[in-house]
């Protein structure tokens, strides 16, 4: 009888561990849905506003994305080192920016909410500028 009880206990623990790990994977998969899609981004550079479109996709469990400036300053610039931990989105992007029109590397960091993000872009030469993003509804 003791062997049967131990075997049952081991089986129950194994099933519980499988359920918990499946739940964690499902939760991780679900959380990427918070950032996947098209976003309208507003950047406030000391009172000068810039409007961007950011698209984030997922393929093979890996996030990727691009960004375009609405007046055509740059189009489909790739987001690199894209990371999302379930609450914060970070990436790097190199784009042509004012006032000199030269390409500059930027680091972005956003706190992700429900269909909204708040954060900033920063760069060694310019410093930090605030930004917000709103999910584009389809």
N, C-alpha and C positions, 0 to 999 in steps of 0.2 A: 504493500500500500504506500509506503514511504517513497519508493521509486516513482510510482505513478504521480504522487503529489509533486515531487520535484520536477518531473517531466512536464507536468501541466503548468507549473510556475514558470519554468524556463520558456515554454511555448507562449505563455501569456506575455512575458517580458519581451520576447522577440517580436511578437505582433505589435506590442505597444511601441517599441523602438522604431519599427517600420512605419507605423502610422505617424509618429512624431516627425520622422525625417521626411516623409512624403508631404506632410503639412507644412514643414519649413520650406521645402522646395516650391510648393504651390504658393506660399506667401511671398517668396523671393520673386517668382515669376509674375505674380500679381502686382508687386510693387513697381516693376519696370513700366507697367501700364500708366503709372503716374506721369511719366515723362515722354512716352512715345506719342508722336503726333506732330502737328504743325502749331507753332507758337508765334504770336506777334510780340515782338520785343521792343520796348521803349528805353532808350539810353539817354540819361540826362548828363550831358557834359558841360557843367557849370552854366546851366540855363539854356544851352543849345541842345535841342532834342534830335535824336537820330532814331529812325524806325527800321527795324530789321525783321526778317522772317527766318525762324529757325525750324528745321525739320529734323526730328529724331526718329530713327527706325531701329528695329532689332532683327538680327538674322543670326541663326545658329547660336542663340543665347548671348550674342555680343551686340552692344549698342553702338550705333554710328550716327553721324549727323552732318548737316550742312547749314550754312547761314548765308543770307543774302541781304544787301542793303536796298531799301525800297526805291531810292532814286538812281540805282545802277552803279554806285561807287565800287561794289564788288558783288559777285554772284556765285552761289553754291561753293563758298569757301568751306573746306572740310574742318570739322571739329576733331581735334586730336586729343589723346589721353582722356577720353570721355569716361567719367566714372560717376556712378550713382549708388549711394549706400542705402537707399530707401527713404531718405529725408533730404539729402543734399546732392546737388548736381554740380559737377566741376568739369571743365574742359579748357583746352587751349585753342587759339585760332590766330592765324596770321593774315591780316587784311590791310588794305590801303585805307588810311584814316586821315582826317583833317588835322591840323591846318596845312601840313606840307605835302599831303598826297603820297607819302611814302608808306611802304609796307611795314607794319609793326606787329610783333607778337603780343597777344593779350592773353591773360588768364581770367577765366570767368568762374564765379562761384555763386550758386543760387540755393536758397532754401525753398524746397518744393512743397506747395500746398495743393489743395484740391483745385485743379484747373488754373492755378496761378503760381508764379515764382517771383521771389524778390531776392535781389543780390547785387552783384557789381562786376565790372570788368576792371582789370588793373594792368598796368604796364610800367616798366621802369622809368620811361621818359615822361609820361603824362601823369602818372599816379593812378588814383582810383576814381571811377565814375559809377554812379548808381544806375541800376537797371531793374526793370520789372518785365514779366512776360505773362501773357494770357493765352490759354489754349484756344486755338481757332476751332469753333464749332462747325460741324458739317451737317 
